[in-house]
Amino acid sequence: MRLVWQLVAVVAVAAVGGQGMAAVEGNAWLTLAIGLLTAVLSVLVYRWVVAWSEGRPVTELAREGAGAALGRGTLIGVALFSAVMTNLFTSGYYDVHGRASLTGAIGLIGFMAAAAVTEEVMYRGVLFRIAEERMGTWIALVLTGLLFGLSHLLNPNATVWGALAIAVEAGSMLTGAYVATRNLWVPIGLHFGWNYAEAGIFSTEVSGNDTARGLLDSTTSGPELITGGEFGPEASVYSVMFGVLATLVFMWLARRRGHLVPLRRRAARAQAATTLSR
């Protein structure tokens, strides 16, 4: 039941926040305010419902060190997506025509903060964390990453390839960030940094959504496999490549730090064998 209660609580906040931002669409300052409020409420509700349903300190969203972890994640996300766009630019598939909208970029801070926090507490904080307890790290990573990618099939301009690309580059990468650090602040920052760079800086489509224009007035054109087409650069092979590389680094760190959880049945058999040998 803890899975049900936790999902209901965080989904409710995400739904209300989403409706609020839809109601003020076009107003950058109200979008900023409602988005940040949604992000804060998501953290508070997650802390409350997990502490209530599991009876433990919510260490994965501890206040201590939150700012530094959030900052690190954001910088990684911006750097990774900037690497994607650098490759598109040098290949001649991304053109910058000048500046676009500062107010649009400001509003996108709230929009992307709300999206990053609500999705991370939902997918990594609730679904992956509880699935990992039952299935082990690797199986839970694959299943929840696939679910995360397939959920984007509901987006405008969605394609099967785009959903699979997100499952690999985002679902796996963000889960890897959580496993490596065992806190949600880093994947939240990484998610925000990636999405904000995508829309708020480079002004490209985000998972098929044509959001407000960010800092740069730009256009993307070229082969769909390279640029992502109407779905946006998240469906680009460059995004998949950098996402896979980041996932490998995070999982290497997780293994080095002893953060991987084995499949429960294997762990039980190993423990039983050790007991019998004694």
C-alpha positions as CSV (number, residue, x, y, z in Angstrom):
1,M,0.0,0.0,0.0
2,R,2.9,2.4,0.5
3,L,3.5,2.3,-3.3
4,V,-0.2,3.3,-3.8
5,W,-0.2,6.1,-1.2
6,Q,3.1,7.6,-2.3
7,L,2.1,7.6,-6.0
8,V,-1.3,9.1,-5.3
9,A,0.3,11.9,-3.2
10,V,3.0,12.9,-5.7
11,V,0.7,12.5,-8.8
12,A,-1.9,14.7,-7.2
13,V,0.6,17.5,-6.7
14,A,1.9,17.1,-10.3
15,A,-1.7,17.2,-11.7
16,V,-2.7,20.3,-9.7
17,G,0.6,22.0,-10.6
18,G,0.2,21.1,-14.3
19,Q,-3.3,22.5,-14.4
20,G,-2.2,25.7,-12.7
21,M,0.6,26.3,-15.3
22,A,-1.8,25.5,-18.1
23,A,-4.2,28.1,-16.8
24,V,-1.5,30.8,-16.9
25,E,0.2,29.7,-20.2
26,G,1.8,32.7,-21.9
27,N,2.5,34.6,-18.6
28,A,6.1,34.0,-17.8
29,W,6.1,35.4,-14.3
30,L,3.0,33.4,-13.2
31,T,4.5,30.2,-14.8
32,L,7.7,30.8,-12.8
33,A,5.8,31.2,-9.6
34,I,3.4,28.3,-10.0
35,G,6.2,26.1,-11.3
36,L,8.5,26.8,-8.3
37,L,5.6,26.3,-5.9
38,T,4.8,23.0,-7.5
39,A,8.4,21.9,-7.2
40,V,8.6,22.8,-3.5
41,L,5.2,21.2,-2.7
42,S,6.3,18.0,-4.5
43,V,9.4,17.7,-2.2
44,L,7.4,18.4,1.0
45,V,4.6,16.0,0.1
46,Y,7.1,13.3,-0.9
47,R,8.9,13.7,2.4
48,W,5.7,13.6,4.4
49,V,4.1,10.6,2.6
50,V,7.3,8.5,2.7
51,A,8.0,9.3,6.4
52,W,4.4,8.4,7.2
53,S,4.1,5.2,5.2
54,E,7.6,3.9,5.8
55,G,8.4,5.3,9.3
56,R,11.9,6.4,8.5
57,P,14.0,9.5,7.9
58,V,13.7,10.5,4.2
59,T,17.5,10.6,3.6
60,E,17.1,10.7,-0.2
61,L,15.8,14.2,0.1
62,A,17.7,15.3,3.1
63,R,18.1,19.1,3.5
64,E,21.8,18.8,4.4
65,G,23.9,19.1,1.2
66,A,20.8,19.6,-1.0
67,G,22.0,22.8,-2.6
68,A,25.4,21.5,-3.6
69,A,23.9,18.2,-5.0
70,L,21.2,20.1,-6.9
71,G,23.9,22.4,-8.3
72,R,26.1,19.5,-9.4
73,G,23.2,17.8,-11.1
74,T,22.2,20.9,-12.9
75,L,25.7,21.6,-14.2
76,I,26.0,18.0,-15.5
77,G,22.6,18.3,-17.2
78,V,23.4,21.6,-18.9
79,A,26.9,20.3,-20.0
80,L,25.5,17.0,-21.4
81,F,22.8,18.7,-23.5
82,S,25.2,21.5,-24.6
83,A,27.4,18.7,-25.9
84,V,24.5,17.4,-27.9
85,M,23.8,20.8,-29.4
86,T,27.5,21.5,-30.1
87,N,27.5,18.3,-32.2
88,L,24.4,19.4,-34.1
89,F,25.8,22.9,-34.6
90,T,29.2,21.8,-35.9
91,S,27.4,19.3,-38.2
92,G,25.4,22.2,-39.7
93,Y,22.0,21.0,-38.4
94,Y,21.4,23.7,-35.8
95,D,21.5,27.5,-36.6
96,V,21.3,30.5,-34.3
97,H,19.8,33.6,-35.7
98,G,20.1,35.9,-32.6
99,R,18.4,36.4,-29.3
100,A,14.9,35.3,-28.6
101,S,13.0,35.9,-25.3
102,L,14.5,36.6,-21.8
103,T,11.1,36.5,-20.2
104,G,10.3,33.2,-22.0
105,A,13.6,31.8,-20.5
106,I,12.6,33.0,-17.1
107,G,9.2,31.4,-17.2
108,L,10.8,28.2,-18.3
109,I,12.7,28.0,-15.1
110,G,9.5,27.4,-13.2
111,F,8.0,25.1,-15.8
112,M,11.1,22.9,-16.0
113,A,11.6,22.9,-12.2
114,A,8.1,21.6,-11.7
115,A,8.6,18.9,-14.4
116,A,12.0,17.8,-13.0
117,V,10.9,17.5,-9.4
118,T,7.5,15.9,-10.0
119,E,8.9,13.3,-12.4
120,E,11.9,12.5,-10.3
121,V,10.0,11.9,-7.0
122,M,7.5,9.8,-9.0
123,Y,9.8,7.7,-11.1
124,R,13.1,7.5,-9.1
125,G,11.8,8.3,-5.6
126,V,8.7,6.0,-5.6
127,L,8.7,3.5,-8.5
128,F,12.4,2.7,-8.9
129,R,13.2,2.8,-5.2
130,I,10.4,0.4,-4.3
131,A,11.0,-1.8,-7.4
132,E,14.7,-2.0,-6.5
133,E,13.9,-3.5,-3.2
134,R,12.1,-6.4,-4.9
135,M,14.0,-6.9,-8.1
136,G,17.5,-5.5,-7.6
137,T,19.1,-2.5,-9.2
138,W,19.5,-3.6,-12.8
139,I,16.0,-5.1,-13.4
140,A,14.4,-2.1,-11.7
141,L,16.5,0.3,-13.8
142,V,15.5,-1.3,-17.1
143,L,11.8,-1.6,-16.2
144,T,11.3,1.9,-14.8
145,G,13.4,3.4,-17.5
146,L,11.3,1.8,-20.1
147,L,8.1,2.9,-18.4
148,F,9.5,6.5,-18.2
149,G,10.2,6.4,-21.9
150,L,6.9,4.9,-22.9
151,S,5.0,7.5,-20.9
152,H,6.3,10.1,-23.4
153,L,4.3,8.4,-26.2
154,L,1.4,10.6,-24.9
155,N,3.3,13.7,-25.9
156,P,2.7,15.7,-29.1
157,N,4.8,14.5,-32.1
158,A,5.7,11.3,-30.2
159,T,7.4,8.4,-31.9
160,V,8.3,5.0,-30.8
161,W,12.0,5.8,-31.4
162,G,11.7,9.0,-29.4
163,A,10.2,7.1,-26.5
164,L,12.9,4.4,-26.6
165,A,15.6,7.1,-26.8
166,I,14.2,8.8,-23.7
167,A,14.1,5.4,-22.0
168,V,17.8,5.0,-22.6
169,E,19.2,8.5,-22.3
170,A,17.0,9.8,-19.6
171,G,15.4,6.9,-17.8
172,S,18.7,5.0,-17.4
173,M,20.8,8.1,-16.9
174,L,18.6,9.7,-14.2
175,T,18.3,6.4,-12.4
176,G,22.0,5.9,-12.6
177,A,22.5,9.3,-11.0
178,Y,20.2,8.3,-8.1
179,V,21.9,4.9,-7.6
180,A,25.4,6.5,-7.7
181,T,24.5,9.2,-5.1
182,R,21.5,7.6,-3.2
183,N,19.8,11.0,-3.2
184,L,17.2,12.6,-5.4
185,W,18.8,16.0,-5.5
186,V,21.4,15.1,-8.2
187,P,18.9,13.5,-10.6
188,I,16.5,16.4,-10.0
189,G,19.2,18.9,-10.9
190,L,20.3,16.7,-13.9
191,H,16.8,16.5,-15.2
192,F,16.2,20.3,-14.7
193,G,19.6,21.2,-16.3
194,W,19.0,19.0,-19.3
195,N,15.5,20.2,-19.9
196,Y,16.2,23.9,-19.2
197,A,19.2,23.9,-21.6
198,E,17.0,22.3,-24.2
199,A,14.2,24.9,-24.1
200,G,15.4,27.8,-22.0
201,I,18.8,28.2,-23.7
202,F,18.8,26.5,-27.1
203,S,15.0,27.0,-27.7
204,T,14.4,23.5,-29.1
205,E,11.4,21.2,-28.7
206,V,11.2,19.2,-25.4
207,S,10.0,15.6,-25.9
208,G,7.7,16.7,-28.7
209,N,6.4,19.8,-26.9
210,D,6.9,23.1,-28.6
211,T,7.5,25.2,-25.4
212,A,8.1,29.0,-25.1
213,R,11.2,30.3,-26.8
214,G,14.3,30.6,-24.6
215,L,17.3,32.7,-24.9
216,L,18.3,31.9,-28.5
217,D,16.3,32.3,-31.7
218,S,17.2,29.1,-33.5
219,T,16.2,26.5,-36.0
220,T,17.0,22.8,-36.3
221,S,17.0,21.0,-39.6
222,G,18.4,17.8,-41.1
223,P,18.1,14.0,-40.9
224,E,15.5,13.0,-38.2
225,L,17.8,10.4,-36.8
226,I,20.4,13.1,-36.1
227,T,18.2,16.0,-35.1
228,G,15.3,14.2,-33.6
229,G,12.8,15.8,-36.0
230,E,9.6,17.3,-34.5
231,F,10.2,15.4,-31.3
232,G,13.3,17.4,-30.6
233,P,16.9,16.6,-29.9
234,E,16.0,14.1,-27.3
235,A,15.4,11.7,-30.2
236,S,18.8,12.4,-31.6
237,V,21.4,9.7,-31.7
238,Y,23.8,12.3,-30.1
239,S,21.4,12.4,-27.0
240,V,21.3,8.7,-26.8
241,M,25.1,8.5,-27.1
242,F,25.8,11.0,-24.3
243,G,23.0,9.5,-22.2
244,V,24.5,6.1,-22.4
245,L,28.0,7.4,-21.6
246,A,26.7,9.2,-18.5
247,T,24.8,6.1,-17.4
248,L,27.9,4.0,-17.6
249,V,29.8,6.5,-15.5
250,F,27.1,6.7,-12.9
251,M,26.7,2.9,-12.7
252,W,30.5,2.5,-12.4
253,L,30.4,4.9,-9.5
254,A,27.5,3.1,-7.9
255,R,29.3,-0.2,-8.1
256,R,32.5,1.3,-6.7
257,R,30.6,2.8,-3.8
258,G,28.7,-0.5,-3.1
259,H,25.3,1.0,-4.0
260,L,24.0,-1.8,-6.2
261,V,21.2,-4.0,-4.8
262,P,21.3,-7.6,-5.9
263,L,18.1,-9.5,-7.0
264,R,16.4,-10.5,-3.7
265,R,16.3,-14.2,-4.5
266,R,20.0,-14.3,-5.3
267,A,20.8,-12.5,-2.1
268,A,18.6,-14.9,-0.1
269,R,20.2,-17.9,-1.6
270,A,23.7,-16.5,-0.9
271,Q,22.8,-15.8,2.7
272,A,21.3,-19.3,3.1
273,A,24.4,-20.9,1.6
274,T,26.6,-18.9,4.0
275,T,24.5,-20.0,7.0
276,L,24.7,-23.7,6.0
277,S,28.5,-23.5,5.5
278,R,28.8,-22.4,9.1
